[in-house]
Amino acid sequence: MVKHDLETTTMPTTIKKLTTFFACATAANAFTPKPLTNPIRSESSKTALNIFGEAFEKAFEEEGPLGKGITVGKIQIALSLSGPERTSKDSILSLLENSARNSEDTLGYDDDYEDGYGDSHLSQMCHKTCLALMRKSDDWIGACSESKWFKGEDGAKAESLFNQWADREAAKFEKEYIPDESSSSTESSPTIAVISLILEIQGDSTNFSRAGFSISETKEVLASIASDCRVEGGDCLNAVEVFWTPSDLGEVLTERDTVLDFPELISF
């Protein structure tokens, strides 16, 4: 695992069967009369602030190359892969595996970076992953995305959420696994693959909305990430982590596995 600025980069994995349960309950105080000691003035002030919300906070933020504050976002893509595609050296899984094997390179920068022309290698990895996913759009079967914005002074909170989301994905897997390079020639069976990209990026202009609602909207999210991650030579990209499954050529991820392990995915 390789550190870059705030967190880690590529983490290959092997799937573990996991079912997630969600529970919700109605708040008891929703039906409880308000105490007479609660001043009406403070209640209305609180309501006014809630109405302004994020827009109110952004009004006082300093503008950067990609807007204001910091955004933590995630996009997940499920796609269908044939056996030959899994073993091809040009497949998206091969791209991710090579990035994992050479993860030390993601800490570096292009030779002409100091002259204002090159990019950080981490931003290049993020860019290549997004492009590879877009090129496989004909094989997409589902996607989803989410994001949360933070004020610039709340960088520690943004980092904490990035870590939480990364840990949440990592907990779905039994082990970290980097396939041996010689395994690329092994025969394999068709499978569904799920690729998750989690990033922390400066500003509020990167689009993380509505991936999974349509192919075109999912492409827009990936295109926005691919473009913004290289702004200022990649300096606006604070952290990236990539998960994918299956990574072992002997494993197959079925549609049922996908529903159980990734219930947030929206089918096309």
N, C-alpha and C positions, 0 to 999 in steps of 0.2 A: 504494500500500500504506500502511495507516495504523497507526501505533504506538498501543498502549494498554497501559499498565503494562509487561508483560513481553514482549509480542510483537504480532503483526499481526492484522488482522481479514480481511475478505472479499478473496478473490483469485479472480477469474474466469479461466477457462482454456480452451485448445483442446487436444483430445486428440492425443497422439502414440502411434503404435503401439509397444508395448514388451512384450517378453517377459521375465519374471523367472525365473531359474533358482535352485534351492535345492540346496545340496550338504551332505551330512552324512557324518561318518566316525566310526567307533568309536574311542574314546580308547584309545591304545596302553597307557597305564598301567593299564587295567582288568584286564589279564592279567599285569601285572608284579608279582612278589612285593614286599612292603613291605620297605624297608631295615631292618636291625636297629637302626639308630640312631634310628628314629622312635619316640619314647616313646608307650606305649599311653595314658598319661594325657591327653596333648594331643589324641590322636585322639578319645577319648571326650568330651572337653570340646567339641571342635568339633562332634561329632555332636549333642550336647545342644542347642547353640545353633541348629543347623539345624532341630531339631524345633520349637523355639519360633518362630523366624522372625519374620514380620511382627507376629504377635500379641504377642510378647515386646517388640518395639520400641515398639509402640503403648502399652504399659502405662506408659511414662514420658513420653508426649506430652501436651501441654496441650490441653484440649478447647476447640474453637471452635464457632461457630454450626452448622457442618455436620460436626462431628466432629473428628478428629485428623489432623494432617499436611496433606499436599497430594496431590492425585490428578491425574494426566495421563491423559486418556481420549480415545477416538476411536470414532465410529460412522459407518458408511457404509450408505447405502440405494441400491439400484438399483430404478428404477421405469419403467414403460412410459408413454410420452406420445404422444398423437395429434397430428397436424399442427395442428389448431385450438387444442389445449391449449398447444402451444409458443408460439403467437403471441398468446394471450390475455393481456390486461393483468392478469388475476387469477391467472395461473399461478404456481407456485412458482419457476419460472425468472425470471419478471418481478420477483418479490419480491427475488431475489438480485441481479439486474441493477440494480434501483433502489438497493439497499444499496451496491453497488459504485460507482455513479455519485455517490452522496452519502456516500461513506465518511468524509468529514471529520466528519459528524454523530455517528459512533460514538464520538468522543472526548468528547462532551458529556454533560450530565446534565439531568434535568428541572428546571424552575424551583423546584419544591418539594422538591428532593432534600435540601437542608440542613435542612428541617423534618421530615425522616424519612418523607416520603410518596413522593417520586419515585424513579426508578431511573436507573442509568447507561444511556446509549443503546446501549452494547455489549451489556449484558445483555438489553435489549429486542430487539435484532437476533437474538441467540441464541434467545430465547424464541419469537419469531415464526417463525424457521426450523424449530424443533422442531414447533410447532403446524401449520405448513404441511405438513410431512412426514407428521404423523399423520393429517391430513385426506385425504391421498392413499393411505392404507393399502390401499385396494382395488386400487391399481395397482402395489403393491410386487411385485417378483419375486425379491428377494434382499437380504440385509443381513449385517453383521458388526460386531463391536465388540471392543475391548481396552482395558486400562487398567493403570496401574502406580502404586503408592502410594509416597510419600516422607515421611520425617520432616520436621517443620517446619524444622529447621536445614539441611536439604538442598534449600533452595529453588533454589539454582543448578543442582543436578542435575535437578530437575523442569523448570526452564526449558530446560536442554540437551536433555532428552528431547522436550519439546514442539517445539523447533526441529528435532530430527532427524525426528520424525514428519511435520512440516509439509514439510520438505525432501524427504522420501521421496515424498510425494504430488505435490509440485511437479515432481519429476524425471520424472513420467509425462507431463508436458505440454510441448508444443513452445513455447508462448508464453503470456503473460498477455494477456487480451483482455476488454475491456468493450464489449459490443455498443452500437452507436449507438441512441439512443432511437427514431429514425425507422424502425429495422429491425423494430419490433414489428408492423407491419402487413404484412410480407412473408409470402408463403405458405411453408409448410414441410412436411416429410415426417414421418411417425411415427418415433419413435426410442426407444431405451433411454437414460435419463439416470442418472448416478451422482452422488450428493451426499455429500461427506465433511465431517464436522464434527469438528474437533480442538479440545480445550479443556484448560486448566489451571485447576483449581478447588480452593479450600481445603477441607480436611476429607476424610473417608472415607465419607460417607454416600451420595454420588451413585452410582446404579446403572449400571454399564456391562456387566453380565453377560448373556450369552446372546442378544444381538441376532442374528437370523438363524435361531434354533432354532424360532421360531414367530412368527406375527404378534403375538400378545398379549405375548410377552416382549420383542419389539422395541418395541412401544408403551410398555412399562414403562420401558425405557431412555430413550426420548425424553421421556416424562412426567417422569422423575426429573431429567433435565437441564433441562427447561423450568422446573420448579419451583425447583430449587436455584440456578440461575443468577441469580435475582432476589432471593435472600435478602440481607438487609442492604442493600437498594437496589442490588444487583449488586456490592457490594464484595468478595464472596467469589469472584467470577469474575476470575481473574488474566489470562487470555488466551483468545482464540478465533480460529480461522482456518477459513474455509469454502472448499471447492473444489467445483466442479461441471463436468460435461461432458455433452453438448456445449453450448457457449455460442453458437457461430455457427449461425444458422438454416439455413445451407446444409449443415451437417454432420449425419451420421447415425451413431449408435453402435449396432452390431449386437450380438447375443448373443455372437458369437465374439470381438468386440473386448472385450467385458466380461470374458470368461473370461481373455483374454490380459493385459489391463491391471489387472484386479482379481481375481486368483485367490483372494484371501482371502474373497470374498463367498460366503455360503451361500444356496443357492436354496431358496425356500419350496415 
